[in-house]
Amino acid sequence: MTLLLDECIDQRFAGELAGHEVKTVPQMGWAGKKNGELIRLAQGRFDAFVTVDRNLSSQQNLPAPGLAVVVLIAPSNRLMDLRPLAAELLEKLAGLQPGSVTTIP
């Protein structure tokens, strides 16, 4: 599965997602883009967009056709707070449907 990590997620979190192709927003050259534009850019290039932005669903017209969105709920966007969510994220990736919005935990 191809995953795009939002720029607000510690890029080292990609190392927790073994077995998947993971890119970050800055790696794609999309840093500073608004969420709506990021979602449009990711559609057709990625299977899922992973973010910690809890307001994303109220800001954007979701679901996004062809792209699953995963919102990680953690105390902060620091790696130590995100790392405990990696196992559940990996478990749920197999069942993600395009256009779905999933919240973890």
N, C-alpha and C positions, 0 to 999 in steps of 0.2 A: 504494500500500500504506500502511496506517496502522500507525505504529510507536510503541511506548511505551518511552521510555528510563528505566531505573532511576535512582533518585535519586543513586546513587553515581557516575553518569557525568556528566562536565562538560556542562552544558546547551548549551554552544557547539558540541558535537559534532553537534547537530541540523542546524547549517548545512552540515555535510559530506554530508548525505543529501538532496541536491536531488532533486526529483521525487517525494518521498514526504511524506505528512502525518505530522509528528513531534510528539509531545507528551512532556513529561517528567512523572514521577510528581508532583513538586510542583505543576506546572501543573494537574494533575487534582485537586489537593487531597488526594492520597493519601500525602503524606510521613509517614514513621514507621510505615507499615503493614509487616507481615511479608511475606516473599515469597509464602507460600501465599495470603494474602488478596489481594495484588497480582495474582497470576495469576488468581484467581477474578474480581476486578473487571475485569481486562483482557479476559477471554473474552467474545466477542460484540461488543466495542467496538474491538478492535485486531486486526490480523493477526499482529503479532509483538511480543514483549517482548525488549528488548535490555539485557543486563546484563554486568557484569564479575565477578559472583559465581560463582567456580569451583565452589563447594560447592552451588549451587542444585539440581543434579540429585540429590544425595544427601540434601538436606533436604526435598525436595518429591516428591509423587507425579507424576512426569512420565512420559510426555507429557501435556500439557494439551489436551483436545479443543478444536479450533477455534482454537488459539493456537500459533504457532511460537515457540520460545524460541531466542535467539541469545546465546551466551556469548562475549564478546570476551576474548581472552587477551593481556594487555599488561603491561608492567612496573609500571604504575600506572594510576590512573583519570584522570590529567591529560590535557588535550587533546593535548599534544605526543606522548604515548604512544599515544593512541587514533587520532589523525589518520591514521597509516599503515595502519590497518585498514579505513578507510572504503571504499576501492576494492573490496576483497574482499567487504565486507559488501554493497555495492551490487550487485555481480555475483551474489551468492548469493540476494539477496532475491527475484529473479524465480522461482527454483526452490524456494523454501521451501514445505513442505507443512504444513497445519494439524496440530498435534500433534507436530511434529518438534522435535528439539533439535539445534542446529548450533553447533559451536565454530569460532571464527575466531581465529588462523590454524590 
